[in-house]
């Protein structure tokens, strides 16, 4: 299998090893990818370094931006095909994959348009001096992306890096990368120079580890678990290079007694079942003020019970869990929850699907004790934890009582409370009477605490993928 892209050429891994890839809807092997290792990573890094030094760094921001916009146009032209690949590879419903590709195109459009607008500064220093602060690309950036949103994550992490003038080595998930490989072909056809984008498929403990430890990398960006994130940090420390980390969440949706429930309930349900709950920013904790706890619980339970998980092309709200390992982890967690005695309030359905598929119906548990595993651990599946609170101060304590701080939302008509809560809750993004922003390409995104650090999306991502240089010019006699 030639799934490695190194210096513009598609090739097999150095030792010709391959990895079987499961179809999550059937549990059967449907394709293979090359199993890249340290030798392949080294070749990819050197190709990126050569491309950066020899021609990519000389491209103007305008030229880079035009290329990215051109690629965005090609993605829109091939959106239907990419969406089918994404849906088949990940098991997500086709309509959700179609949305993912629309967001992918937006990343190329946004950063293509932003490339020549990432301006520096002129500092009014002492008389006789002209001081400039300019942004410069880092050089070669390493990108390790997960399996839940392959196309979106490709755009989110690679587009700002390319717009800023860096060359890239990408290690996608071996369990879901078919759409990324297709997109890379489109980028080549659109005129991306050889070596600017290099892809090495393989396992995280082999290819990913070699990439994180490579001495010629200038920044590592990673999305995944806190455990692996800590490993990435340790690896990068050996070479004194920065990391950009997004490490998951346990995001609360906080519902006060004065909330507009007609607006809140659909967003609460959508926040836990989107992508079958396999979303770092999923609203996995539903915190409800005590006086409306029963009403909200009943209404959300009715909605959860009506949801059916099914095949990706069946038009359902939920598909299968993307990987066999995550499917097994979820089932083990569900057994622990049931054995602990936490009441199961609602459970969705599974259609007549392939017996070997990785299907888990949406579930809703509550009231969940505050010290329970389900109140603190990231689930990464369609399982909602419901918890009551007394007042505003109690809501803040409960919302912040996790190791994570990625996203949070509040549902209330009280404007003063909205502002107080927005400042008191520890989260990188905070939503008021809504949840999520349809991709939010323009909106800086990242976490606090064990959700990671650094910011992706928006203009702020361009800061992450550049360094500043201060130029002091003395022109006095």
C-alpha positions in Angstrom: 0.0 0.0 0.0 1.4 3.4 -1.0 -0.1 5.6 1.6 3.1 7.5 2.5 3.6 10.9 0.8 7.3 11.9 1.0 8.7 14.7 -1.2 5.8 14.6 -3.5 5.9 10.8 -4.2 3.4 8.2 -2.9 5.2 5.1 -1.6 5.1 2.2 0.8 6.9 2.1 4.1 10.6 1.5 4.2 10.1 -2.2 5.3 6.8 -2.8 3.4 4.7 -3.4 6.5 1.0 -2.7 6.4 -1.9 -2.1 8.9 -5.4 -3.6 8.5 -8.1 -1.1 8.8 -11.6 -2.1 10.1 -14.9 -0.9 8.7 -16.6 0.4 11.9 -20.1 -0.5 10.5 -19.2 -4.1 10.0 -16.2 -4.9 12.1 -14.5 -6.3 9.0 -11.2 -5.3 7.4 -11.9 -3.1 4.4 -8.5 -1.7 3.5 -4.8 -1.4 4.5 -2.4 1.5 5.1 1.4 1.4 5.2 3.0 1.0 8.6 5.5 3.8 8.6 8.3 3.9 11.1 11.3 6.0 12.2 13.1 5.7 8.8 10.0 6.9 7.0 9.6 9.8 9.5 13.2 10.8 9.0 12.8 10.9 5.2 9.6 12.9 5.5 11.2 15.5 7.9 14.2 15.9 5.6 11.9 16.4 2.6 10.0 19.0 4.5 13.2 20.8 5.6 14.5 20.9 2.1 11.2 22.1 0.7 11.0 24.9 3.3 14.6 26.1 2.8 14.8 25.8 -1.0 11.5 27.3 -2.2 8.5 27.3 0.1 10.0 30.0 2.4 10.5 32.2 -0.7 6.8 32.2 -1.6 5.0 35.4 -0.6 2.1 35.3 1.8 -0.1 36.3 -1.2 1.1 33.4 -3.2 0.5 30.9 -0.4 -2.9 32.3 0.2 -3.9 32.0 -3.4 -2.8 28.4 -3.5 -4.8 27.6 -0.3 -7.9 29.2 -1.8 -7.4 27.3 -5.0 -7.3 24.0 -3.0 -10.5 25.1 -1.2 -12.2 25.4 -4.5 -11.1 21.9 -5.5 -12.4 20.5 -2.2 -15.8 22.0 -2.9 -15.8 20.5 -6.4 -15.0 17.0 -5.0 -17.0 17.4 -1.8 -19.4 14.6 -2.5 -16.7 12.0 -3.1 -14.6 13.1 0.0 -17.7 12.9 2.2 -18.5 9.4 1.0 -14.9 8.4 1.9 -15.1 10.1 5.2 -18.4 8.4 6.1 -17.2 5.0 5.0 -13.9 5.3 6.9 -15.2 6.6 10.2 -18.8 5.3 10.2 -20.3 8.7 10.8 -23.6 9.5 9.1 -23.2 10.8 5.6 -24.9 14.1 6.3 -22.4 14.7 9.1 -19.5 13.9 6.8 -20.9 16.3 4.2 -20.8 19.0 6.8 -17.3 18.1 7.8 -16.1 18.6 4.2 -17.9 22.0 4.0 -15.9 23.0 7.1 -12.7 21.7 5.6 -13.2 23.9 2.6 -13.8 26.8 4.9 -10.4 26.3 6.6 -8.7 26.6 3.2 -10.8 29.6 2.3 -10.2 31.4 5.7 -6.5 30.8 6.0 -6.0 31.4 2.3 -7.6 34.8 2.7 -5.7 35.4 6.0 -2.2 34.5 4.9 -1.3 38.1 3.8 -3.1 39.8 6.6 -1.0 38.4 9.6 0.6 41.8 10.2 3.5 42.7 12.5 4.1 45.8 14.5 6.1 49.0 14.6 7.0 50.0 18.1 7.5 53.8 18.9 10.8 53.4 20.6 13.4 56.1 21.4 14.3 58.9 19.0 16.6 57.7 16.3 15.3 54.1 16.2 12.9 52.3 14.1 11.7 49.0 15.7 9.7 46.4 13.8 8.2 43.1 15.0 7.7 40.7 12.2 6.2 37.2 12.0 8.3 34.4 10.6 7.4 30.7 10.0 8.8 28.2 12.4 10.2 25.9 9.7 9.0 22.2 9.9 5.9 21.5 11.9 4.8 18.0 13.1 1.0 17.3 13.1 -0.5 14.2 14.8 -4.2 14.1 14.3 -7.0 11.8 15.7 -9.5 9.6 14.1 -12.8 11.3 15.0 -12.7 14.2 12.4 -9.9 13.3 10.0 -10.8 15.9 7.3 -11.7 18.7 9.7 -8.6 18.1 11.8 -6.5 18.1 8.7 -7.8 21.5 7.8 -7.7 22.9 11.4 -4.1 22.1 12.0 -2.5 22.1 8.5 -4.1 25.2 6.9 -2.7 27.8 9.4 0.7 26.1 9.3 0.8 26.3 5.5 -0.6 29.9 5.4 2.2 30.9 7.8 4.8 29.5 5.6 5.8 26.2 7.3 6.4 22.8 5.7 4.6 19.9 7.3 5.0 16.3 8.3 1.6 14.8 9.2 0.9 11.5 11.1 -2.8 10.8 10.7 -4.6 8.1 12.6 -4.0 4.7 11.1 -7.7 3.9 11.9 -9.2 6.7 9.8 -7.1 8.6 7.2 -8.6 7.7 3.8 -10.1 11.2 3.3 -6.8 12.8 4.3 -5.0 10.9 1.6 -7.5 11.9 -1.0 -7.3 15.6 0.0 -3.5 15.4 -0.2 -3.8 14.3 -3.9 -6.1 17.2 -4.6 -3.5 19.5 -3.0 -0.8 18.1 -5.3 -2.9 18.6 -8.3 -3.6 22.2 -7.3 0.1 23.0 -7.4 1.4 22.4 -3.8 5.2 22.0 -4.2 6.8 18.7 -3.5 7.9 18.2 0.1 5.7 21.0 1.6 3.2 18.4 2.8 4.5 14.9 3.8 2.3 12.2 5.3 3.4 9.1 7.1 0.7 6.6 8.1 1.5 4.2 11.0 1.0 3.6 14.7 1.4 6.3 17.2 4.0 4.4 19.3 6.2 4.0 16.2 5.7 6.7 13.6 4.1 9.2 16.1 6.8 8.7 18.6 9.6 9.1 16.0 8.0 12.3 14.8 7.6 13.8 18.2 11.2 13.0 19.0 12.8 14.1 15.7 15.5 16.7 16.3 14.7 18.7 13.1 11.0 19.5 14.1 10.2 23.1 15.1 6.8 22.6 16.6 4.5 19.6 17.4 0.7 19.9 17.3 -1.3 17.0 18.8 -5.0 16.3 19.5 -5.7 13.2 21.6 -5.7 12.0 25.2 -3.9 13.7 28.1 -1.8 10.6 28.6 -0.4 10.7 25.1 -0.2 14.5 25.3 2.1 14.2 28.3 4.3 11.8 26.2 4.4 14.3 23.4 5.4 17.1 25.8 8.2 14.9 27.2 9.4 14.0 23.7 9.4 17.7 22.5 11.3 18.8 25.6 14.3 16.8 24.6 14.7 19.1 21.5 13.4 22.3 23.2 10.5 22.8 20.8 7.0 24.0 21.6 3.8 22.0 21.6 0.2 22.9 20.6 -2.0 20.4 22.5 -5.8 19.8 22.5 -6.4 17.0 25.0 -10.2 16.5 25.3 -12.9 17.7 27.7 -15.7 17.0 30.0 -17.8 19.9 29.0 -20.9 21.0 31.0 -24.2 22.4 29.8 -25.6 24.4 32.7 -29.4 24.9 32.7 -30.9 27.4 35.1 -34.6 27.6 36.0 -35.2 30.6 33.7 -33.8 28.9 30.6 -35.7 28.7 27.3 -36.1 24.9 27.3 -37.6 24.8 23.8 -34.2 26.1 22.6 -32.0 24.3 25.1 -33.3 20.7 24.8 -32.4 20.2 21.1 -28.9 21.7 21.6 -28.3 19.6 24.7 -29.2 16.4 22.8 -27.2 17.4 19.8 -24.2 18.2 22.0 -24.0 14.6 23.1 -25.0 12.6 20.1 -23.1 14.5 17.4 -20.5 12.2 15.8 -21.9 9.5 18.2 -20.4 11.4 21.1 -16.8 11.1 19.7 -16.1 14.8 20.0 -13.6 16.5 22.4 -16.1 19.3 22.9 -19.2 17.1 23.4 -21.5 18.3 26.1 -21.2 15.2 28.2 -22.4 16.7 31.5 -25.9 18.1 31.9 -26.1 20.3 35.0 -29.7 21.2 35.9 -30.9 23.6 38.6 -32.8 21.6 41.2 -36.3 23.2 40.7 -36.5 22.2 37.1 -34.4 19.0 37.3 -37.3 16.6 36.8 -38.9 18.5 33.9 -35.6 18.8 32.0 -34.6 15.2 32.7 -37.9 13.9 31.4 -37.7 16.1 28.2 -34.1 15.2 27.4 -34.8 11.5 28.1 -37.7 11.5 25.6 -35.4 12.9 23.0 -32.6 10.5 23.8 -35.0 7.5 23.7 -36.1 8.5 20.2 -32.6 8.4 18.6 -31.6 5.4 16.6 -28.0 4.4 15.8 -27.6 2.8 12.4 -25.5 2.4 9.2 -23.7 5.5 7.9 -25.8 5.8 4.8 -29.2 5.2 6.6 -29.8 8.9 7.6 -29.6 8.3 11.3 -28.3 10.7 13.9 -25.7 8.2 15.2 -23.4 5.8 13.4 -21.0 3.2 14.9 -18.1 3.9 17.2 -15.2 4.5 14.9 -12.6 2.1 16.4 -12.8 -1.4 17.8 -10.7 -0.3 20.8 -13.0 2.6 21.7 -16.0 0.4 21.3 -14.6 -2.1 23.7 -13.6 0.6 26.2 -17.1 2.1 26.1 -18.8 -1.3 26.7 -16.5 -1.9 29.7 -17.3 1.6 31.1 -21.1 1.0 30.6 -20.7 -2.3 32.6 -19.0 -0.4 35.5 -21.6 2.3 35.5 -24.4 -0.2 35.6 -22.7 -2.2 38.4 -22.2 1.0 40.4 -26.0 1.5 40.6 -26.3 4.9 38.8 -29.8 4.9 37.3 -30.1 4.6 33.5 -32.7 7.2 32.6 -32.9 6.7 28.9 -31.5 4.6 26.1 -31.7 5.0 22.3 -32.0 2.2 19.8 -29.9 0.3 17.3 -31.4 -0.6 13.9 -30.9 -3.9 12.2 -27.3 -3.5 11.4 -24.3 -5.7 10.7 -23.7 -8.0 13.7 -20.0 -7.2 13.9 -20.4 -3.4 13.8 -19.3 -1.2 16.6 -22.7 0.2 17.6 -23.5 1.8 21.0 -26.9 3.5 21.5 -27.2 6.9 23.1 -27.6 6.6 26.9 -28.5 9.0 29.7 -27.6 8.3 33.4 -28.6 10.3 36.5 -28.5 11.6 39.0 -24.7 10.9 38.8 -22.9 11.3 42.1 -20.3 14.1 42.1 -17.5 11.7 42.9 -18.5 9.1 40.3 -16.2 8.2 37.4 -18.9 9.3 34.9 -18.8 12.8 36.4 -15.1 13.2 35.7 -13.7 10.9 33.0 -13.9 11.7 29.3 -16.2 9.1 27.8 -15.9 9.8 24.0 -19.2 8.2 23.3 -22.9 9.0 23.4 -23.3 8.8 27.2 -24.8 11.8 29.0 -24.3 12.3 32.8 -27.0 14.3 34.5 -26.4 16.2 37.7 -28.5 18.6 39.8 -27.2 21.8 41.4 -28.7 24.3 43.9 -27.7 27.8 42.9 -25.2 29.8 40.8 -22.3 29.2 43.2 -23.0 25.5 43.3 -23.2 25.4 39.5 -19.7 27.0 39.2 -18.2 24.5 41.7 -19.8 21.6 39.8 -18.8 22.9 36.4 -15.2 23.3 37.4 -15.0 20.0 39.3 -13.0 18.2 36.6 -9.5 18.1 35.3 -10.7 19.5 32.0 -11.6 22.9 30.7 -12.4 22.9 27.0 -16.0 24.1 26.4 -18.9 25.0 28.5 -22.4 26.4 28.0 -25.0 28.2 30.0 -28.8 28.4 29.5 -30.4 31.4 31.2 -32.2 34.6 30.4 -30.4 36.5 33.1 -27.9 38.7 31.4 -25.9 39.4 34.6 -25.7 35.7 35.4 -24.5 35.0 31.8 -21.5 37.3 32.3 -20.7 36.1 35.8 -20.7 32.5 34.7 -18.7 33.1 31.6 -15.9 34.5 33.7 -16.2 32.0 36.6 -16.3 28.7 34.6 -12.9 27.4 33.5 -13.1 26.8 29.7 -11.5 27.8 26.5 -14.8 28.5 24.8 -18.0 29.5 26.6 -21.4 29.5 24.9 -24.5 31.5 26.1 -27.9 30.0 25.1 -26.3 28.0 22.3 -23.8 25.1 22.0 -21.1 24.9 19.3 -20.7 27.1 16.3 -20.9 25.0 13.2 -17.2 24.4 12.8 -16.2 27.8 14.2 -13.2 28.2 11.9 -12.9 31.9 12.8 -13.2 31.3 16.6 -10.0 30.6 18.6 -10.3 27.1 20.2 -8.3 25.4 22.9 -8.4 24.3 26.5 -7.4 25.0 30.0 -6.1 22.6 32.7 -5.7 19.1 31.2 -7.6 20.0 28.1 -4.3 21.3 26.8 -2.9 24.7 25.8 -2.4 26.8 22.8 -5.1 28.0 20.4 -6.2 26.6 17.1 -8.7 28.3 14.6 -9.0 32.0 13.9 -6.2 34.4 13.4 -4.7 33.3 16.8 -3.6 30.0 15.1 -1.3 32.0 12.9 0.5 33.2 16.0 1.0 29.6 17.1 2.6 28.6 13.8 5.0 31.6 13.7 7.7 33.2 15.8 8.4 36.9 16.1 11.6 38.7 15.3 12.3 42.1 16.6 14.3 44.3 14.2 15.9 47.4 15.7 17.2 49.9 13.3 19.3 52.8 14.6 19.3 55.7 12.1 20.6 58.6 14.3 24.0 60.2 13.6 
